[in-house]
Amino acid sequence: MSAAPFELGEVPALSRSTADRQESLRADPERLRVRWPTARVVRVDGHGRVPVPEADAVKAPPEPAIELSTLPGEAVAAELPEDAVFLGQWEDTDYWAVSGDPGPDAREVHVDTGWGLPAAVPVADGEGWIELRMHGASLDDTAAGLLTTAVALRNWHRRARHCARCGGPARLRQFGWASRCEQCGREEYPRTDPAVICLVHDDVGVNGEHVLLARQPEWPPRRYSVLAGFVEAGESLERCVEREIREEVGVAVRDVRYLGSQPWPFPRSLMTGFAARADAGAAITPADGEIAEALWLPRERVRAALAGEDPDLLLPGGSSIANVMVRAWAAAAN
């Protein structure tokens, strides 16, 4: 039986979610206020970090199924705060996000993330404050969805304080899901910037024998990933894939096909994952200033790196859809 084109096979870490966040839930302010005392509240600090049990925070990812440390609404405030952000409902419980921080007495613990990037975790009162990029893959499905939503909305709030039309001050509405200009009345909603991320393999067999990986100049040595870029105005996702690969490494690709997607709220992207084929041994010309190095790597070496047996090759962290893409390709038959 011939091999089939590889697929992701699993949901990317930050695409996981259980909470119901449909608009109708936040369209009934009185209902939300009545339920506030028994709601669960996620505290988010100025760096986008949230508390989890200390024992979970200091483990090296990817430790699975970490839950967020939440507080009941009545422990946060007697009434629903004006700046609280509604994250959704799960198992008949409302979830909210408010501002918080570890406090001045927090100590810093350095955690090996397992992907070649250390993380500094503030620890205080039995809680460790973790951030989404490093620990997203370690969270359980509910926590992953809540934190991804909270970070995405927080980043939008920081950039939506003034009207894009007249420059007037904007006030948040709909429990954090919209803003309205106080001068001209213009309404605005959270923005998402579409981006593509593509695993390019050669045209040997169905799934290729080599994958094209690259390293950006600001990345640490030995770290490589698949190529990505933002969609331009008037451009389809597929054409963006072709353009970005050609611009970044000078390689022409074909047979572009969709794999899956993942929110990436750093600050507001939606990563759409693709696979594409290129001529075996195609010459690589890294774009000056954008790509420090790019190379074709055989499947066996990628498998060794994923197994921790190749210290000279660091692959994408577990929170990224790139990690799922690389692992799926490495496991595929050809």
Secondary structure, DSSP 8 states (H G I E B T S, - for coil): ---------S--GGG----B--GGGGG-HHHHHHHGGGSEEEEE-TTSEEEEEHHHHTS-S----B----EEHHHH-SS--TT-EEEEEETTEEEEEEE----TT-EEEEEE-SSS-EEEEEEETTEEEEEHHHHGGGB-HHHHHHHHHHHHHHHHHHH-SB-TTT--BEEEEGGGTEEEETTT--EE----EEEEEEEEEESSTTT-SEEEEEE-TTS-TTB-B-EEEE--TT--HHHHHHHHHHHHH----EEEEEEEEEEETTTTEEEEEEEEEE-TT------TTT-SEEEEEEHHHHHHHHTT--TT-B---TTSHHHHHHHHHHH---
